[in-house]
Amino acid sequence: LKFINQPIFLERTDVLPQKCELLVVAPVPLNKPIVEPPILSDTLMWRYIGVLTRAEAEDAVKPPTEFRFYHQWEPTEKSNEVNRLPLTVFYRSSRNNPFHWLVRTMGEIIEDNVSKKREFLIRGYYIEHGGPMFPNLSTLVQFYENHSYNRNGYIDVFSVANC
């Protein structure tokens, strides 16, 4: 993970050909980590909303029955000690209740016979609250985009208790 804790300076030459000025862009607050986004097809990438706190994810997704993926981060964590951020699904139910679930993986550790390097080979992705497993994140997203539950007259993308 990389962290941003300093202003970003951009050189601006579009004002006058001879003049060059620096624009200061505000730093990202609290050393928010920068992560590689998940691998999703181009048509599904809009569902990923970045590194956010739980509250920021809830603010970012307002319409009922919408879901987005984000890397969950809490500013109370010491940023220099964070080496992984959980990929999380945020879902706002038809009754406007917020839900956060981790995206889990299943796989196995394999070892290269020549280099003896070991790595985790992901065989499937699933959402921790239940549901089917998929070979990649794009297939998981497509499933939930096209699937719904009808519980007590309320239509939801995920099977949730609507209290």
Secondary structure, DSSP 8 states (H G I E B T S, - for coil): -EE--S-EEEEE-SS-SS--EEEEE---GGG-EE-------TTTGGGEEEEE-HHHHHHH--STTEEEEEEE--TTS-GGG-----EEEEEE-TT--EEEEEEEEEEEEEE-TTT--EEEEEEEEEETTS---BSSHHHHHHHHHS--EEETTEEESS-----
